Amino acid sequence: MLRLKDIKIVCSMEELAAIPEGKVLINTINAHSYNTAQKDELFAESLLNGDALIPDGASVVKACRWLKAKSQPKERIAGWDLFEFEMGRLEAPLNPPRRGKPVAFFMGSSEKVLGLIREKAKVVYPHIEVVTYSPPYKPEFSDEDNAAIVKAINDADPDLLWIGMTAPKQEKWAYSHWNELNIHCHCGTIGAVFDFFAGTAKRAPKWWQEHSLEWLYRLIIEPKRMWRRYIIGNTLFIKNIIKEKHNSN
């Protein structure tokens, strides 16, 4: 079981910037993933055993304070923040690149979304070569599917790897196949960011983000898809946090 009180969480953008170079798995945690990890053992293991965990939700930041957790995040760091930071660092590196253009590999989503990502990246990140792979759309990959995905990533030898298949599938896939990936770069599991960057989904305006209401904006925009996650899910999160507090006393 995942206990928020005991896990190590990146507490600020300064800590994010201090993550060393090399093969590093970066996951995010929010109310939804915390709830899911209470009943999904492999997902909990994936979050606990990644190299870095960022607080993608104001609810997680506040819960850590209330629980007097080992990690005390100073701010929410969204998956989008991670994406912009890592892509910005790759676009304008402090050190000379090891080859002509650094490679950012996007694994996940549909060919349509990936095509939009490639086109937009040419404008926003012109000094980065974007390579993409759209896996089969199915609940569970076969051994052949997994081998093809791993081979595509290893053949690309990326300088940055993004995995976007929604939680908990993306985190469990990265964790389960981590030793097969012969990469030497940061890997981030960032779900909806693929759609945000492609423009196929709209992120909340700045005011909603700054007031920790991005979840409410998404609920208003997509009520049929999001009501269970945010109305039932947020209530469950509060219940789970109270339970964790009670069990730790």
Secondary structure, 3 states (H helix, E strand, C coil): CCCCCCCCCCCCHHHHHCCCCCCEEEEEECHHHHHHHCCCHHHHHHHHHCCEEEECCHHHHHHHHHCCCCCCCCCCCCHHHHHHHHHHHHHCCCCCCCCCCCEEEEEECCHHHHHHHHHHHHHHCCCCEEEEECCCCCCCCCHHHHHHHHHHHHHHCCCEEEEECCCCHHHHHHHHCHHHCCCCCEEEECCCHHHHHHCCCCCCCHHHHHCCCHHHHHHHHCHHHHHHHHHHHHHHHHHHHHHHHHHHC
